[in-house]
Amino acid sequence: MTTATPSELMTIEAFLALPEDGMRRELIRGELREKEMPRRNRWHSSVESRVVAALSVWLDTQPEPRGLIVSGEAGFILQRDPDSGVGIDVAYVSAEVTARDPEGAYFEGPPVLAVEILSPSDTQQEIDEKIVLYLETGVARVWIINPRFKTVTVYRPDAPPEQFNETHELTAEPLLPRFQVPVASLF
């Protein structure tokens, strides 16, 4: 992974102008992070589709305006000056953030919920950095899903992390009212 030096802080506009060339890029506090696009495996894909399905069922029961469930490294501009732009595996985006720039390639603002599904190529440092960034920029809940150990670790800005396993139910009150899913059903 390469990192730009602090004197070379990049803007989101420069970041979005980079070519689509098979590299996975994120902009963290103005610093470009690049690495080869990881190969997705069946466990990652399966968990992602199950999380999207569970959240979509919940979203369909909510009153308008509902917001969106997005997946597949959905792009978010989390902050400006210094700029941060990331791709998130699965996210619930409020109707307010969705409406800000309906034609934009990236959402302008944080999602309510960010879900990251661990891949073998992820490092603990990368995951920790994203959790801190998400919480500092207004993401209300972060779920880190570990397909290997079949766990979900939930992060909030105002509480210590909580880990859930296959014997637990996952909720997100009050942010996702009445959302409830058995953790086992995500794997």
Steps between C-alpha positions, in 0.01 A plus 500: 500500500628848416429813698543866401707720729322762713633784280314348203145500636262406222155642441195289431485650149854379422418165657188453285702591188737202550466228238300180544795263461441209735644670807296541815531859610377690801568852617549517876539851642654619172741207470462264205497131592547254215528126475412237247132419489455192720342194353158458646427156628173316531480557875531876462247508217254275682514703822464824306189376320347372825560832679347690207198267501440539875534878486281523188219305667520743792514807275186392311304524826610857575295812422605738222750653458698182555854559382694224324687178562811492279779247455803408294747762622246782484684833493473757780657841549519496877669832561664801336821683588667261535296294259404138559336278239449129554319197363281312746390136458139562615340817633168645601482858375243740642251670270669832584846388382348325197332825392813721526638419155279244325721501188836475679719192472564513876260577783584834664493423871517198727259208497302415813643146494828383345561126465847370420549131428852382573707355219827307538692799358369746762744603771399587855655844454282568192184385675575698818569813295168468317305444822648815653439700181140380474417585860678837489315605184150420624432136419267395782567123482782295354470124462821308438407152382749216522385215271771267630393520864133580423496809719376857473671771704288812545662840551323817616644842574372495861559142617762225507489247215268201535557164335218275387525137389266245344300462821402869509246728334633817338303823542574868443247687713412784483668563164331211321169468687383139539795363299592158634688215335658181636874529453506138381284597201777727370736207439 
